[in-house]
Amino acid sequence: MAAAVAVGGWVAASFAAVPALIARRSLAFRTEAVLRACHELRGPLTAAQLGLELSIRTGEASLARLRAIDLELSRAALALDDLDRAPGRGRPESRWELVDVDELLVESVEAWCPVAAEQGVELQLAWPGACAELWAERVRLAQAVGNLISNAIEHGGGRVEVRSGMGERGLRIEVLDGGPGLPAPVAELARRPRAGRGRRGRGLAIASAIAEGLGGRLASAPAERGARLVLELPLRSPDEAAADGGS
């Protein structure tokens, strides 16, 4: 009898703990959403602000710089949209389109050049000489690229180079820096809880998740010095993208 009572008490306690566990997970989800939104707001807004300050200081507001600032502000707006989306509402609305990748990289590098200059970093785009187009979510892709560039500037330093080209898995976008390199494999860094990601922070986790959402992956590659991060993205047709959730 005593054993039955003990088992019954254990079962009751277990059921009582379920709502608390659900509440903790929901709180953790919302906390991570807020932290991600803060991260995705801080970077683009800083890049846009420094770009505007540079234009005012030099008296030059080129079309390239204005397009770059607009791209970063679009990233910030998307971060707010993501934050406004409550848990359980399903996947966000996709905005898939044919993206001129070289154009996007030009705008991303232009946007982050003032940030790089302020930190004494040389940021360059290695022009591939060929136009590459990709069916993807343009601003999401800009989020991934921007996070890799900002991470390289902040944690790599020296000379940061952005490249694009074709590989066995499709399109490759590479970001190389002259720093000490990654403290762990990129997949491990992206999976770790926030407190365990170390100096590379949340940016790699965000870029990795976006790459997976676009049907690709974020990986690291051998480099003579520093880190070399690679976005590998498949060249899918509109029908293939739609089948995976794009529209």
C-alpha positions in Angstrom: 0.0 0.0 0.0 2.8 2.4 0.9 4.5 1.6 -2.3 1.4 2.3 -4.3 1.0 5.7 -2.5 4.6 6.5 -3.2 4.3 5.7 -6.9 1.1 7.7 -7.1 2.8 10.7 -5.5 5.7 10.4 -7.9 3.3 10.3 -10.9 1.4 13.3 -9.5 4.6 15.2 -9.0 5.7 14.4 -12.5 2.5 15.7 -14.0 2.7 18.8 -11.9 6.1 19.5 -13.2 5.0 19.4 -16.9 3.4 22.9 -16.9 6.5 24.4 -15.3 8.8 22.7 -17.8 6.6 24.0 -20.7 6.7 27.5 -19.2 10.5 27.4 -18.8 10.9 26.3 -22.4 8.5 29.0 -23.6 10.4 31.6 -21.6 13.7 30.4 -23.0 12.3 30.6 -26.5 11.1 34.2 -26.0 14.4 35.1 -24.4 16.4 33.8 -27.3 14.1 35.6 -29.7 14.7 38.9 -27.9 18.5 38.3 -27.8 18.5 37.4 -31.4 16.5 40.5 -32.3 18.8 42.7 -30.3 21.8 41.2 -32.1 20.1 41.6 -35.5 19.2 45.2 -34.7 22.5 46.4 -33.3 24.7 45.3 -36.2 22.6 46.7 -39.1 21.7 49.9 -37.3 25.4 50.5 -36.4 26.4 49.9 -40.1 23.7 52.2 -41.3 24.6 54.9 -38.8 28.3 54.9 -39.7 27.4 54.9 -43.4 25.3 58.0 -43.0 27.9 59.7 -40.9 30.5 58.9 -43.5 28.3 60.4 -46.2 27.7 63.6 -44.1 31.5 63.9 -43.4 32.6 63.5 -47.0 29.6 65.2 -48.5 29.1 62.2 -50.7 26.1 59.9 -50.7 26.6 57.5 -53.6 23.9 55.3 -54.9 26.0 52.3 -53.8 26.1 53.5 -50.2 22.4 54.4 -50.2 21.6 50.9 -51.4 23.8 49.4 -48.8 22.2 51.4 -46.0 18.7 50.4 -47.3 19.8 46.7 -47.2 20.9 47.0 -43.6 17.7 48.8 -42.6 15.7 46.0 -44.3 17.7 43.5 -42.1 16.7 45.5 -39.0 13.0 45.6 -40.0 13.1 41.8 -40.6 14.5 41.3 -37.1 11.5 43.3 -35.7 9.1 41.2 -37.7 10.7 38.0 -36.3 10.4 39.3 -32.8 6.7 40.2 -33.3 5.9 36.7 -34.3 4.7 34.8 -31.3 5.5 31.1 -30.7 3.2 28.6 -32.4 2.3 30.8 -35.4 4.2 28.6 -37.8 6.8 29.6 -40.3 7.2 33.2 -41.3 6.0 34.3 -44.8 8.7 33.7 -47.3 9.8 36.3 -49.8 11.8 34.2 -52.3 13.2 35.9 -55.4 16.0 35.6 -58.0 18.9 37.3 -56.1 21.9 38.8 -57.9 24.5 37.5 -55.4 27.3 39.6 -56.6 25.2 42.7 -56.2 24.2 41.7 -52.7 27.8 41.1 -51.7 28.8 44.5 -53.1 26.1 46.1 -51.0 27.0 44.1 -47.9 30.7 45.0 -48.1 29.8 48.6 -48.8 27.6 48.7 -45.7 30.3 47.3 -43.4 33.3 49.2 -44.8 32.7 52.1 -42.3 32.5 49.7 -39.4 35.7 47.9 -40.6 37.5 51.3 -41.0 36.5 52.4 -37.5 38.1 49.2 -36.1 41.2 49.3 -38.2 40.2 46.4 -40.4 40.7 46.2 -44.2 37.5 44.9 -45.8 37.6 43.8 -49.4 35.4 42.0 -51.9 37.3 39.6 -54.3 35.3 40.2 -57.5 34.7 36.8 -59.1 34.3 38.2 -62.7 31.0 36.3 -63.3 27.5 37.1 -62.3 25.8 34.5 -60.0 22.1 34.3 -59.4 20.3 32.4 -56.7 16.7 31.7 -55.9 16.5 32.7 -52.3 15.2 35.1 -49.7 17.3 38.2 -50.3 17.2 39.8 -46.9 17.7 36.5 -45.1 20.8 35.9 -47.2 22.0 39.4 -46.4 21.5 38.5 -42.7 23.8 35.5 -43.0 26.4 37.4 -45.0 26.3 40.4 -42.7 26.7 38.2 -39.6 29.8 36.5 -41.1 31.3 39.9 -42.1 30.6 41.5 -38.7 32.0 38.5 -36.9 35.2 38.6 -39.0 35.6 42.3 -38.4 35.1 42.0 -34.6 36.8 38.7 -33.8 39.1 38.2 -36.8 40.5 41.5 -37.6 43.5 42.3 -39.9 42.3 41.8 -43.4 38.8 40.5 -44.1 38.0 39.3 -47.6 34.6 38.3 -49.1 34.6 35.9 -52.0 32.0 34.1 -54.1 32.2 31.3 -56.6 30.9 27.9 -57.6 31.6 24.6 -55.9 30.4 21.0 -55.9 27.4 21.9 -53.7 26.4 25.0 -55.6 27.2 28.6 -54.8 29.9 29.4 -52.3 30.2 32.6 -50.4 33.4 32.8 -48.3 34.5 35.2 -45.6 38.1 35.1 -44.6 39.8 37.0 -41.8 43.4 37.4 -40.4 42.6 36.6 -36.8 43.4 33.6 -34.5 40.9 31.3 -36.2 37.8 29.6 -34.7 38.0 28.2 -31.2 36.0 25.1 -32.2 34.4 23.6 -35.4 31.7 25.9 -36.8 29.0 23.4 -36.4 29.8 23.0 -32.7 29.9 26.7 -32.1 26.5 27.1 -33.8 24.9 24.4 -31.7 26.2 25.5 -28.3 24.0 27.4 -25.9 24.7 31.2 -25.9 26.9 31.1 -22.8 29.2 28.5 -24.4 29.7 30.1 -27.9 32.7 32.1 -26.8 34.1 35.0 -28.8 32.3 34.2 -32.0 28.9 34.8 -30.4 25.5 34.4 -31.8 26.3 35.4 -35.4 27.4 32.0 -36.5 24.3 30.3 -35.1 22.1 32.8 -37.0 24.1 32.4 -40.2 24.0 28.6 -39.9 20.2 28.6 -39.3 19.6 30.8 -42.3 21.8 28.6 -44.5 19.8 25.6 -43.6 16.6 27.4 -44.3 17.9 28.2 -47.8 18.7 24.5 -48.3 22.5 24.9 -47.7 24.9 24.9 -44.9 27.6 26.9 -43.1 31.0 25.3 -42.9 34.6 26.2 -42.3 37.5 25.5 -44.7 41.2 25.4 -44.3 43.0 28.7 -44.3 46.6 29.8 -44.1 45.7 32.2 -41.3 42.5 33.1 -39.4 39.1 31.7 -40.1 37.5 30.9 -43.4 33.8 30.5 -43.2 31.8 29.2 -46.2 28.1 29.5 -47.0 27.2 26.7 -49.4 23.9 27.2 -51.1 22.2 25.0 -53.8 21.1 26.6 -57.1 17.5 25.6 -57.0 14.8 26.4 -59.4 11.7 28.4 -58.3 9.7 25.1 -58.3 12.2 23.4 -56.1 12.3 26.3 -53.7 8.5 26.4 -53.6 8.5 22.7 -52.7 10.7 23.5 -49.7 8.5 26.3 -48.5 9.6 29.3 -50.7 7.0 31.2 -52.7 
